[in-house]
């Protein structure tokens, strides 16, 4: 039974290295469904090979979703998403699906999380068809060749990519 007096908090975990419009679309759609959405930047201090530091990623996300506050906010964590969700009192983990290849991995992860924490649900949102090909890995690669990507990333993110990758 759903407790109508308790806010429904969800986390949207990911590396977000960097955030792109595909991520932002999921966040925008999620704040319509949940009372609070925490965009949770995942990092591993022992083997994180991300281009941007966790703090840089948090700042880029804050800049990109500022208009969604206070329904959406940003945090960072290290460890398992399901443990983080439980620690902050979230009852839902949001995951996005782009292609069939995502489904197998995400289904396995959802079942593993359910095994560990049966009180935390995983909800899947399908990527916007116009953005389903967006992937941070591809965005970094293309930006590294000096290409501008106004249809894929906010201007602030593109500017940070250009500085970080040292391209004009």
N, C-alpha and C positions, 0 to 999 in steps of 0.2 A: 504494500500500500504506500502511495506517495504522500509524504508529509507536506501539505500545502503551505505550511508556515515556514518551511526551511527553503532557503534559496538553493536552486539547482546549479551547482558549479561544475564546470567541465574544464579539462585541460586539453590543449592542442600542442602536444610535444613534437619537437623536431630539432634538427641542427640549424635550420634557417641560415645557411651559409652561402649566399645571403637570402633574405626574404625576397619573394617575387610576387607578382600579381596573382598567381595561382594560390599561394598561401593566403594572401590578403582576401581573396574571394571566399575561401573556406572560413576565415575569421568573421567576415561580414555576415555570412549566412548563419554562422554559429551563434552570434549574439542575438539573432531573432529567435532561436530555439531555447537557449539557456539563459539563466539570470546573470551568470558571470562566466566569462571565458578567459582562462589564463593561458597565454601563449608562453609555453615553457621551453626555453632554450636548453637543449641537452648538450652536455659536454663531458668529456672524460679527461681529467687533468693529467693522466698518465700517458694517453696516446691520442689526444685530440690533434688531428692534422688539418683542422679548419683554416681557411684563409683569414677569417676574422676572429678576434678573441670573443669569448662569451659576452663581455661587456660591450664590445662594438656591435655585436648582433642584437643585443637588448636595445641599444640606443637606436639602431636602424629600424627595428620593429616599432619602438615607441613613436618615432617620427612618422612612420607609415600608417599607424592606426590611431593616432591621437584623437581623431574625430569620433572614435568608438568608446572612449573613456566615459564613464567608469565601468561600462559593461564588459570591456575587454581591457586587460592589463598584461604586462610582461613580467616574467621572472626567469630565473635560470636555475638549473639543478644538475647534479651529477648522480648517476645511479640509474635504477630502474624507474621507468615512467609510472608504473603501477604503485611503487612505494612512495614516490613523490605525490601522486594523487591522494593516496591515503593520508599522508603526512599533513597535507593542507586542507583536507576535508572535501576534496572533489569526488564526485560519484560517477563521473563519466570521463572517458578518454576519447577524444575525437581523432579520427584518422581519415585521410583522404585516399581515394582510389583513382588512379589515372588509367591504368591499363590492366589487362588480365594478369600480367606478370606481377603487379602489385598485390593482387588478390591473394595468391597462395601464401606469400610472406606475411601479409597483414592478418590473414585468417589464423595462421599458426601462432602469431604473436598474441592475438586476441584470446585464443584458447589457453595459451600459457598464462596470460595475465588473469584470466578467469579462474584457472586452477589455483593460482597464488592468492588472489583476492576476489572471492565470489561476489562481494558487495559492490564491485566497480565494473560498470558496463563499458563496452567499447561501441562507439557509434561511428559508422562509415558514411562519409559524404563523398559523392562522386565529383570529380574535378569538372569545372566548367569546360565544355567541349572546345571553346576557343582558346583555352589555356592548358589543356591536358598534357601537352608536350613540354611544358615548362619544367625545368629541373635545375636546381642550383648548380649542379656540376656542369651542365651544358652552358648555362649563363656565364659562369666564370671562364670557361674555355673560349667562348665567342668574344667576351669582353676583353680577354687577354690579347686578342688580335686587333683591339682598338675599335671594335664595332659598338655602336650605340644601340641600346635595346629599349626604346621608350615604350614599346607595347608589352614588355615583360617585367620591367622593374621601375619603381619610383625614381624620380630624378636624383633624390638624395642618395639612394643606394647606388645608382650608376656613378655618381661623382665619387663615392667612396671606393667603388671597384676600380675606377680609373687611377685613383691615387695609389691604392694598394698594389695594383698590377703594373703601375708606372707606365701607363699608356696615355696617349693624347687623343 
